[in-house]
């Protein structure tokens, strides 16, 4: 008589990923990538990073607060999927990823230009830190919206209503407030534009 063995429960790893970016400002494209990534991992840390090449419109705290509000709404609307938390960091992304125990870095890809730039970083991250990068294509409707483009439209006098398809209402309100602040990079750009 052949006896079947009782299956042992296998230890399943907890797959945590970091979704990195400046999120300055957060867009619907970011939220789209996040929602789809929630089906791939057990937990996601949205890692708000400092990019020394980009002057920040929003402070770390403001970006974290906006993301916490928007992610809270997303998770309430779509409760199935990975748990999400928001954090900010300075320094190397791979150091932060190791610190939180991430198995992967999530990057949103809009087009071939993004892919070219992100491939080099992904290969370096894998060689230097042994961490993989997962690329998630944004939905077609967000393929041409970027945080940089949103900031330019706001700073150079574009109608805030044109941003409705690309950023949530609370982000539009926060951008409007920055336009009136001459100490903010967005407000300075707007003032310089008005002088020309």
ROSE-4610 file (N, C-alpha, C; in Angstrom, 1 decimal, always signed):
// ROSE-4610
residu = [X/X/X/X/X/X/X/X/X/X/X/X/X/X/X/X/X/X/X/X/X/X/X/X/X/X/X/X/X/X/X/X/X/X/X/X/X/X/X/X/X/X/X/X/X/X/X/X/X/X/X/X/X/X/X/X/X/X/X/X/X/X/X/X/X/X/X/X/X/X/X/X/X/X/X/X/X/X/X/X/X/X/X/X/X/X/X/X/X/X/X/X/X/X/X/X/X/X/X/X/X/X/X/X/X/X/X/X/X/X/X/X/X/X/X/X/X/X/X/X/X/X/X/X/X/X/X/X/X/X/X/X/X/X/X/X/X/X/X/X/X/X/X/X/X/X/X/X/X/X/X/X/X/X/X/X/X/X/X/X/X/X/X/X/X/X/X/X/X/X/X/X/X/X/X/X/X/X/X/X/X/X/X/X/X/X/X/X/X/X/X/X/X/X/X/X/X/X/X/X/X/X/X/X/X/X/X/X/X/X/X/X/X/X/X/X/X/X/X/X/X/X/X/X/X/X/X/X/X/X/X/X/X/X/X/X/X/X/X/X/X/X/X/X/X/X/X/X/X/X/X/X/X/X/X/X/X/X/X/X/X/X/X/X/X/X/X/X/X/X/X/X/X/X/X/X/X/X/X/X/X/X/X/X/X/X/X/X/X/X/X/X/X/X/X/X/X/X/X/X/X/X/X/X/X/X/X/X/X/X/X/X/X/X/X/X/X/X/X/X/X/X/X/X/X/X/X/X/X/X/X/X/X/X/X/X/X/X/X/X/X/X/X/X/X/X/X/X/X/X/X/X/X/X/X/X/X/X/X/X/X/X/X/X/X/X/X/X/X/X/X/X/X/X/X/X/X/X/X/X/X/X/X/X/X/X/X/X/X/X/X/X/X/X/X/X/X/X/X/X/X/X/X/X/X/X/X/X/X/X/X/X/X/X/X/X/X/X/X/X/X/X/X/X/X/X/X/X/X/X/X/X/X/X/X/X/X/X/X/X/X/X/X/X/X/X/X/X/X/X/X/X/X/X/X/X/X/X/X/X/X/X/X/X/X/X/X/X/X/X/X/X/X/X/X/X/X/X/X/X/X/X/X/X/X/X/X/X/X/X/X/X/X/X/X/X/X/X/X/X/X/X/X/X/X/X/X/X/X/X/X/X/X/X/X/X/X/X/X/X/X/X/X/X/X/X/X/X/X/X/X/X/X/X/X/X/X/X/X/X/X/X/X/X/X/X/X/X/X/X/X/X/X/X/X/X/X/X/X/X/X/X/X/X/X/X/X/X/X/X/X/X/X/X/X/X/X/X/X/X/X/X/X/X/X/X/X/X]
num = [1/1/1/2/2/2/3/3/3/4/4/4/5/5/5/6/6/6/7/7/7/8/8/8/9/9/9/10/10/10/11/11/11/12/12/12/13/13/13/14/14/14/15/15/15/16/16/16/17/17/17/18/18/18/19/19/19/20/20/20/21/21/21/22/22/22/23/23/23/24/24/24/25/25/25/26/26/26/27/27/27/28/28/28/29/29/29/30/30/30/31/31/31/32/32/32/33/33/33/34/34/34/35/35/35/36/36/36/37/37/37/38/38/38/39/39/39/40/40/40/41/41/41/42/42/42/43/43/43/44/44/44/45/45/45/46/46/46/47/47/47/48/48/48/49/49/49/50/50/50/51/51/51/52/52/52/53/53/53/54/54/54/55/55/55/56/56/56/57/57/57/58/58/58/59/59/59/60/60/60/61/61/61/62/62/62/63/63/63/64/64/64/65/65/65/66/66/66/67/67/67/68/68/68/69/69/69/70/70/70/71/71/71/72/72/72/73/73/73/74/74/74/75/75/75/76/76/76/77/77/77/78/78/78/79/79/79/80/80/80/81/81/81/82/82/82/83/83/83/84/84/84/85/85/85/86/86/86/87/87/87/88/88/88/89/89/89/90/90/90/91/91/91/92/92/92/93/93/93/94/94/94/95/95/95/96/96/96/97/97/97/98/98/98/99/99/99/100/100/100/101/101/101/102/102/102/103/103/103/104/104/104/105/105/105/106/106/106/107/107/107/108/108/108/109/109/109/110/110/110/111/111/111/112/112/112/113/113/113/114/114/114/115/115/115/116/116/116/117/117/117/118/118/118/119/119/119/120/120/120/121/121/121/122/122/122/123/123/123/124/124/124/125/125/125/126/126/126/127/127/127/128/128/128/129/129/129/130/130/130/131/131/131/132/132/132/133/133/133/134/134/134/135/135/135/136/136/136/137/137/137/138/138/138/139/139/139/140/140/140/141/141/141/142/142/142/143/143/143/144/144/144/145/145/145/146/146/146/147/147/147/148/148/148/149/149/149/150/150/150/151/151/151/152/152/152/153/153/153/154/154/154/155/155/155/156/156/156/157/157/157/158/158/158/159/159/159/160/160/160/161/161/161/162/162/162/163/163/163/164/164/164/165/165/165/166/166/166/167/167/167/168/168/168/169/169/169/170/170/170/171/171/171/172/172/172/173/173/173/174/174/174/175/175/175/176/176/176/177/177/177/178/178/178/179/179/179/180/180/180/181/181/181/182/182/182/183/183/183/184/184/184/185/185/185/186/186/186/187/187/187/188/188/188/189/189/189/190/190/190/191/191/191/192/192/192/193/193/193/194/194/194/195/195/195/196/196/196]
x = [+0.8/+0.0/+0.9/+0.6/+1.3/+0.6/+1.3/+0.7/+1.1/+0.1/+0.4/+0.9/+2.0/+2.5/+1.6/+1.5/+0.8/+1.6/+1.1/+1.9/+2.3/+3.6/+4.1/+3.8/+3.5/+3.3/+4.7/+4.8/+6.0/+6.1/+7.3/+7.4/+7.4/+6.4/+6.3/+6.8/+7.7/+8.4/+7.4/+7.6/+6.8/+7.5/+6.7/+7.3/+7.0/+8.0/+7.8/+8.6/+7.9/+8.6/+8.5/+9.5/+9.4/+9.1/+8.2/+7.8/+8.4/+9.5/+10.3/+9.9/+10.2/+10.0/+10.0/+10.0/+9.9/+8.5/+7.5/+6.1/+5.8/+6.4/+6.4/+5.8/+4.5/+3.4/+3.1/+2.3/+1.7/+0.7/+0.7/-0.2/-1.1/-2.1/-3.0/-2.1/-1.1/-0.2/+0.5/+1.0/+1.6/+0.6/-0.6/-1.7/-2.1/-2.1/-2.4/-1.3/-0.1/+1.0/+0.9/+0.7/+0.6/-0.6/-1.7/-2.9/-2.5/-1.9/-1.6/-0.5/+0.5/+1.5/+1.0/-0.1/-0.7/-1.1/-1.3/-1.7/-0.5/+0.7/+2.0/+2.8/+2.5/+3.3/+2.4/+3.0/+2.3/+2.2/+3.3/+3.4/+4.2/+3.8/+4.5/+4.8/+6.0/+6.4/+6.5/+5.7/+5.9/+7.1/+8.2/+9.4/+9.6/+9.3/+9.4/+10.9/+11.6/+13.0/+13.3/+14.5/+15.1/+15.9/+15.5/+16.3/+17.0/+18.3/+19.1/+19.0/+18.6/+18.5/+17.2/+16.2/+14.9/+14.6/+14.5/+14.0/+12.6/+12.4/+11.1/+10.0/+8.8/+7.7/+7.1/+7.0/+6.4/+7.5/+7.4/+8.4/+8.1/+9.1/+8.9/+7.6/+7.4/+6.2/+4.9/+4.9/+3.7/+3.4/+4.5/+4.3/+3.8/+4.4/+4.0/+2.5/+2.2/+0.8/-0.2/+0.1/-0.7/-0.8/+0.3/+0.3/-0.5/-0.4/-1.1/-2.6/-3.1/-4.5/-5.0/-4.2/-4.6/-4.6/-3.5/-3.4/-4.5/-4.8/-5.9/-7.2/-7.5/-8.7/-8.6/-7.5/-7.3/-7.5/-6.9/-7.1/-8.5/-9.2/-10.6/-11.5/-11.2/-12.0/-11.7/-10.4/-10.0/-9.2/-10.0/-9.3/-8.5/-8.7/-7.9/-6.6/-5.6/-4.2/-3.3/-2.1/-1.0/-1.3/-0.8/-0.8/+0.1/-0.2/+0.7/+1.0/+2.3/+2.6/+3.5/+3.6/+4.4/+5.5/+6.7/+7.9/+8.7/+9.6/+10.5/+11.9/+12.9/+14.3/+15.2/+16.4/+17.5/+18.6/+19.4/+20.5/+20.1/+20.8/+20.6/+19.3/+18.6/+17.4/+17.7/+18.8/+19.1/+19.3/+19.9/+20.1/+18.8/+17.9/+16.5/+15.8/+15.9/+15.3/+15.8/+17.1/+17.7/+17.2/+17.1/+16.7/+15.3/+14.4/+13.0/+12.8/+13.8/+13.7/+13.0/+13.1/+12.4/+13.1/+12.3/+12.8/+12.8/+12.2/+12.1/+11.8/+12.2/+11.9/+10.9/+9.9/+8.8/+9.1/+9.1/+9.2/+8.1/+7.5/+6.5/+7.1/+6.7/+7.2/+6.1/+6.4/+5.4/+5.7/+7.0/+7.3/+8.8/+9.2/+10.6/+11.7/+11.5/+12.5/+12.6/+11.5/+11.6/+12.3/+12.0/+12.6/+14.1/+14.6/+16.0/+16.7/+16.2/+16.8/+16.7/+15.6/+15.4/+16.2/+16.4/+17.2/+18.6/+19.3/+20.6/+20.6/+19.6/+19.5/+19.2/+18.3/+17.9/+19.1/+19.9/+21.1/+22.1/+22.3/+23.2/+22.7/+21.4/+20.8/+21.0/+20.8/+21.0/+22.4/+23.4/+24.8/+25.3/+24.9/+25.4/+24.8/+23.5/+22.7/+22.0/+22.0/+21.3/+19.7/+19.2/+17.8/+17.3/+16.1/+15.5/+14.6/+14.4/+13.4/+12.3/+11.1/+9.9/+9.3/+9.2/+8.7/+7.2/+6.4/+5.0/+4.6/+4.0/+3.6/+2.4/+2.4/+1.2/+0.1/-1.1/-2.2/-2.0/-2.5/-2.3/-2.7/-3.8/-4.2/-3.3/-2.3/-1.3/+0.1/+0.2/+1.5/+2.3/+1.6/+2.3/+2.3/+1.8/+1.8/+2.9/+3.6/+4.7/+4.6/+5.2/+5.2/+5.9/+6.9/+7.6/+6.7/+5.9/+5.0/+3.9/+3.4/+2.3/+2.9/+4.1/+4.7/+4.8/+5.2/+5.4/+4.1/+3.0/+1.7/+1.3/+1.4/+1.0/+1.8/+3.1/+4.0/+3.9/+3.6/+3.6/+2.2/+1.3/+0.0/-1.0/-0.8/-1.8/-3.0/-4.2/-5.4/-5.2/-5.5/-5.5/-6.5/-7.6/-8.6/-8.0/-7.0/-6.4/-5.6/-5.4/-4.7/-5.6/-6.9/-7.9/-7.7/-7.4/-7.3/-6.0/-5.1/-3.8/-3.4/-4.1/-3.8/-5.2/-5.2/-6.4/-6.7/-7.9/-8.3/-7.5/-7.2/-6.4/-5.0/-4.5/-3.1/-3.3/-4.3/-4.6/-4.7/-5.4/-5.5/-4.2/-3.4/-2.0/-1.1/-1.2/-0.5/-0.9/-2.2/-2.6/-2.0/-2.0/-1.4/+0.1/+0.8/+2.2/+2.5/+1.5/+1.7/+1.7/+1.0/+0.9/+2.0/+2.9/+4.0/+5.3/+5.8/+7.0/+8.3/+8.2/+9.4/+9.5/+8.4/+8.4/+8.9/+9.6/+10.1/+9.0/+7.8/+6.7/+6.2/+6.1/+5.7/+6.7/+8.0/+9.0/+8.9/+8.7/+8.6/+7.4/+6.3/+5.1/+5.3/+6.0/+6.3/+7.3/+8.3/+9.2/+8.5/+7.5/+6.8/+5.9/+5.3/+4.5/+5.3/+6.5/+7.4/+7.8/+7.9/+8.3/+7.2]
y = [-1.2/+0.0/+1.2/+2.2/+3.4/+4.5/+5.1/+6.1/+7.5/+8.3/+9.7/+10.5/+11.2/+12.0/+13.2/+13.6/+14.9/+16.0/+16.9/+18.0/+18.9/+19.3/+20.3/+21.7/+22.5/+23.9/+24.5/+25.0/+25.7/+27.1/+27.5/+28.9/+29.8/+30.7/+31.6/+32.9/+33.4/+34.7/+35.8/+36.8/+38.1/+39.0/+39.3/+40.0/+41.5/+42.3/+43.7/+44.4/+45.4/+46.2/+47.7/+48.4/+49.9/+50.5/+51.4/+52.2/+53.6/+53.8/+55.0/+56.1/+57.3/+58.5/+59.8/+60.9/+62.2/+62.5/+62.1/+62.3/+63.8/+64.6/+66.1/+66.7/+66.7/+66.1/+64.7/+64.1/+62.7/+62.9/+61.9/+62.0/+60.7/+60.8/+59.6/+58.4/+58.8/+57.7/+57.0/+57.7/+57.1/+56.1/+56.6/+55.8/+54.6/+54.7/+53.6/+52.5/+52.9/+51.9/+51.3/+52.1/+51.5/+50.5/+50.8/+49.9/+48.6/+48.6/+47.4/+46.6/+47.3/+46.7/+46.0/+46.5/+45.8/+44.4/+44.0/+42.6/+41.7/+42.3/+41.5/+41.3/+42.1/+42.0/+41.9/+41.6/+41.5/+42.9/+43.7/+45.0/+45.9/+47.2/+48.2/+49.4/+49.8/+51.1/+52.1/+53.2/+54.3/+55.1/+55.1/+55.8/+57.1/+58.2/+59.5/+59.9/+60.0/+60.3/+61.8/+62.1/+63.4/+63.4/+64.1/+64.1/+65.5/+65.5/+66.7/+67.5/+66.8/+67.5/+68.2/+68.0/+68.7/+69.5/+70.8/+71.5/+71.2/+70.9/+70.5/+71.5/+71.3/+72.2/+71.9/+70.7/+70.3/+69.7/+70.0/+69.5/+67.9/+67.3/+65.8/+65.6/+66.4/+66.2/+66.4/+67.4/+67.7/+66.5/+66.0/+64.9/+63.7/+63.4/+62.2/+62.4/+63.6/+63.8/+63.6/+64.2/+64.0/+62.6/+61.9/+60.4/+59.6/+59.9/+59.2/+59.4/+60.6/+60.8/+60.1/+60.2/+59.6/+58.0/+57.5/+56.1/+55.5/+56.3/+55.9/+55.7/+56.7/+56.6/+55.4/+55.2/+54.1/+52.8/+52.6/+51.3/+51.1/+52.2/+52.1/+51.7/+52.2/+52.0/+50.6/+50.2/+48.9/+48.1/+47.5/+46.9/+45.7/+45.0/+43.8/+44.2/+43.6/+43.9/+44.1/+44.5/+44.7/+45.8/+45.7/+46.8/+47.9/+49.1/+50.2/+51.2/+51.6/+52.7/+53.6/+54.8/+55.9/+56.3/+56.5/+56.9/+57.8/+58.6/+59.4/+59.0/+59.3/+58.9/+59.9/+59.9/+60.6/+59.6/+59.8/+58.8/+57.9/+56.8/+55.8/+55.0/+54.8/+54.0/+52.6/+52.0/+50.6/+50.5/+51.6/+51.5/+51.5/+52.4/+52.4/+51.1/+50.5/+49.2/+48.1/+48.1/+47.1/+47.3/+48.6/+49.0/+48.5/+48.5/+48.1/+46.6/+46.0/+44.5/+44.3/+45.2/+45.0/+43.9/+43.2/+42.3/+42.8/+44.0/+44.6/+46.1/+46.8/+48.2/+48.3/+49.0/+49.2/+50.5/+50.5/+51.7/+51.7/+52.9/+53.1/+53.5/+52.9/+53.2/+53.8/+55.0/+55.6/+55.3/+55.2/+55.1/+54.6/+54.5/+53.9/+54.8/+56.1/+57.0/+56.6/+56.4/+56.0/+54.7/+53.8/+52.4/+52.5/+53.3/+53.4/+53.9/+55.0/+55.5/+54.6/+53.9/+53.0/+51.7/+51.2/+50.0/+50.1/+51.2/+51.4/+51.4/+52.1/+52.1/+50.7/+50.0/+48.6/+47.7/+47.7/+46.9/+47.2/+48.5/+48.9/+48.5/+48.7/+48.2/+46.7/+46.0/+44.5/+44.1/+44.8/+44.5/+44.9/+46.1/+46.7/+46.1/+46.0/+45.6/+44.3/+43.6/+42.4/+42.5/+43.7/+43.9/+44.1/+43.4/+43.5/+44.7/+45.1/+46.1/+45.6/+45.9/+45.5/+46.7/+46.6/+47.7/+47.5/+48.5/+48.5/+49.6/+49.2/+50.3/+51.0/+52.3/+53.1/+52.8/+53.1/+53.0/+54.1/+53.8/+54.6/+56.1/+56.3/+57.6/+58.5/+57.9/+58.6/+58.6/+58.0/+57.8/+59.1/+60.2/+61.4/+62.5/+62.1/+63.0/+62.6/+63.7/+63.5/+64.6/+64.4/+65.4/+66.7/+66.5/+67.7/+68.5/+67.8/+68.4/+69.2/+68.5/+69.1/+70.4/+70.4/+71.6/+72.7/+72.4/+73.4/+74.0/+73.2/+73.7/+74.7/+74.3/+75.2/+76.5/+76.4/+77.5/+78.5/+78.0/+78.9/+79.3/+79.3/+79.9/+79.0/+77.7/+76.8/+76.7/+76.5/+76.4/+75.1/+75.3/+74.2/+73.1/+73.5/+72.6/+71.6/+72.0/+71.0/+69.9/+70.1/+69.0/+68.0/+68.2/+67.3/+65.9/+65.6/+64.1/+63.5/+64.3/+63.8/+63.8/+64.7/+64.8/+64.9/+64.3/+64.5/+65.9/+66.2/+67.5/+68.1/+67.3/+67.9/+68.3/+67.6/+68.0/+69.3/+69.5/+70.8/+71.9/+71.7/+72.7/+73.1/+72.0/+72.3/+73.0/+72.7/+73.4/+74.9/+75.1/+76.5/+77.3/+76.7/+77.4/+77.7/+76.8/+77.0/+78.1/+78.3/+79.4/+80.8/+80.9/+82.2/+82.4/+81.5/+81.5/+81.9/+83.2/+83.6/+82.9/+82.2/+81.5/+80.1/+79.7/+78.3/+78.3/+77.3/+77.3/+77.5/+76.9/+77.1/+78.5/+79.1/+80.5/+81.5/+81.2/+82.0/+81.9/+80.7/+80.5/+81.3/+81.2/+81.9/+83.4/+83.9/+85.4/+85.8/+85.0/+85.3/+85.3/+84.3/+84.3/+85.5/+86.0/+87.2/+88.4/+88.5/+89.6/+89.7/+88.5/+88.5/+88.9]
z = [+0.0/+0.0/+0.0/-0.9/-1.0/-0.2/+0.7/+1.5/+1.0/+0.9/+0.5/+1.7/+1.5/+2.7/+2.8/+4.0/+4.3/+3.8/+3.0/+2.5/+3.6/+3.6/+4.5/+4.0/+4.9/+4.5/+4.2/+3.0/+2.6/+3.1/+3.5/+3.9/+2.6/+2.6/+1.4/+1.8/+1.0/+1.3/+1.2/+2.0/+2.0/+1.0/-0.1/-1.2/-1.0/-0.6/-0.4/-1.5/-2.0/-3.1/-2.7/-3.2/-3.1/-4.4/-4.4/-5.6/-5.4/-6.1/-5.9/-6.9/-6.5/-7.3/-6.5/-7.2/-6.5/-6.2/-7.0/-6.8/-6.6/-7.4/-7.2/-8.4/-8.7/-7.8/-8.2/-7.3/-7.6/-8.7/-9.7/-10.8/-10.8/-11.6/-11.8/-12.4/-13.2/-13.7/-12.6/-11.6/-10.4/-9.7/-9.5/-8.8/-9.6/-11.0/-11.9/-11.7/-11.7/-11.6/-10.2/-9.2/-7.8/-7.7/-8.3/-8.2/-8.9/-10.0/-10.7/-10.0/-9.4/-8.6/-7.4/-6.8/-5.6/-5.9/-7.1/-7.4/-7.5/-7.5/-7.7/-6.4/-5.4/-4.2/-3.0/-1.8/-0.6/+0.1/-0.1/+0.6/-0.3/-0.4/-1.2/-0.3/-0.4/+0.3/-0.8/-0.8/-1.8/-1.2/-1.9/-1.4/-2.1/-1.4/-1.9/-1.8/-2.9/-2.9/-3.2/-2.9/-3.2/-4.5/-5.5/-6.7/-6.8/-6.6/-6.6/-7.9/-9.0/-10.3/-10.5/-9.6/-9.7/-8.4/-8.6/-7.4/-7.0/-5.7/-5.3/-5.2/-5.8/-5.6/-4.3/-3.9/-2.6/-1.7/-0.4/+0.5/+0.6/+1.2/+1.5/+2.3/+3.3/+4.2/+3.4/+2.5/+1.7/+0.7/+0.1/-0.8/-0.1/+1.1/+1.9/+2.3/+2.8/+3.2/+2.0/+0.8/-0.4/-0.7/-0.7/-1.1/+0.0/+1.2/+2.3/+2.0/+1.7/+1.5/+0.3/-0.8/-2.1/-2.0/-1.4/-1.3/-0.4/+0.7/+1.6/+0.8/-0.1/-0.9/-1.9/-2.5/-3.4/-2.8/-1.6/-0.9/-0.4/+0.0/+0.5/-0.7/-1.9/-3.1/-3.6/-3.6/-4.1/-3.0/-2.0/-0.8/-1.1/-2.2/-2.5/-3.1/-2.6/-3.0/-1.9/-2.2/-1.3/-0.3/+0.9/+1.8/+1.3/+1.6/+1.1/+2.2/+2.3/+3.2/+2.5/+3.0/+2.3/+3.3/+2.7/+3.4/+2.5/+3.1/+2.3/+2.7/+1.8/+2.1/+1.3/+1.8/+1.1/+0.8/-0.1/-0.4/-1.5/-1.6/-2.7/-2.5/-3.6/-3.5/-3.1/-3.5/-3.1/-1.7/-1.0/+0.4/+1.1/+0.7/+1.3/+1.1/-0.1/-0.4/+0.5/+0.7/+1.6/+3.1/+3.4/+4.8/+5.1/+4.2/+4.4/+4.1/+3.5/+3.2/+1.9/+0.9/-0.3/-1.2/-1.9/-2.9/-4.3/-4.5/-5.8/-5.7/-6.8/-7.0/-8.1/-7.9/-8.9/-9.7/-11.0/-11.8/-12.8/-12.9/-14.0/-15.2/-16.3/-17.7/-18.5/-19.1/-20.0/-21.4/-21.8/-23.2/-23.3/-24.5/-24.8/-24.2/-24.1/-23.5/-22.1/-21.3/-19.9/-19.8/-20.7/-20.6/-20.8/-21.7/-21.9/-20.7/-20.1/-18.9/-17.7/-17.5/-16.4/-16.5/-17.7/-17.8/-17.2/-17.5/-16.9/-15.4/-14.8/-13.4/-12.8/-13.5/-13.1/-13.1/-14.1/-14.2/-13.1/-12.9/-11.9/-10.5/-10.2/-8.9/-8.7/-9.8/-9.7/-9.4/-10.1/-9.9/-8.6/-8.2/-6.9/-5.7/-5.8/-4.6/-4.6/-5.8/-6.0/-5.9/-6.2/-6.2/-7.6/-7.8/-9.1/-9.3/-10.5/-10.8/-11.6/-11.3/-12.0/-12.7/-14.0/-14.8/-15.0/-14.8/-15.0/-16.0/-17.1/-18.1/-17.6/-17.7/-17.3/-18.4/-18.0/-19.0/-20.1/-21.2/-22.4/-22.1/-21.3/-21.1/-20.3/-19.6/-18.8/-19.4/-20.6/-21.2/-21.5/-21.6/-21.9/-20.8/-19.7/-18.5/-17.6/-17.2/-16.2/-15.2/-14.1/-13.0/-13.6/-14.4/-15.0/-15.9/-16.7/-17.6/-16.8/-15.7/-14.9/-14.3/-13.8/-13.2/-14.3/-15.5/-16.5/-16.9/-17.1/-17.4/-16.3/-15.1/-14.0/-14.0/-14.1/-14.0/-15.2/-16.4/-17.5/-17.9/-17.0/-17.2/-17.8/-17.9/-18.5/-17.5/-18.0/-17.2/-16.3/-15.1/-14.2/-14.6/-15.2/-15.7/-16.7/-17.4/-18.4/-17.6/-16.3/-15.6/-15.0/-15.1/-14.5/-14.9/-16.2/-16.5/-16.0/-15.4/-15.1/-13.6/-12.8/-11.4/-10.6/-9.4/-8.6/-8.2/-7.8/-7.5/-6.3/-5.3/-4.2/-4.6/-5.6/-6.2/-6.9/-7.7/-8.4/-7.4/-6.3/-5.3/-4.6/-4.4/-3.8/-4.8/-6.1/-7.1/-7.1/-7.1/-7.1/-6.0/-4.8/-3.6/-3.8/-4.5/-4.7/-5.7/-6.7/-7.7/-7.0/-5.9/-5.2/-4.2/-4.1/-3.1/-3.9/-3.8/-4.5/-4.0/-2.9/-2.4/-2.9/-3.6/-4.2/-5.6/-6.1/-7.4/-8.5/-8.2/-9.1/-9.1/-8.0/-7.9/-8.6/-8.4/-9.0/-10.5/-11.1/-12.5/-13.0/-12.3/-12.7/-12.7/-11.7/-11.6/-12.8/-13.1/-14.2/-15.5/-15.7/-16.9/-17.1/-16.0/-16.0/-16.4/-16.0/-16.3/-17.8/-18.4/-19.8/-20.7]
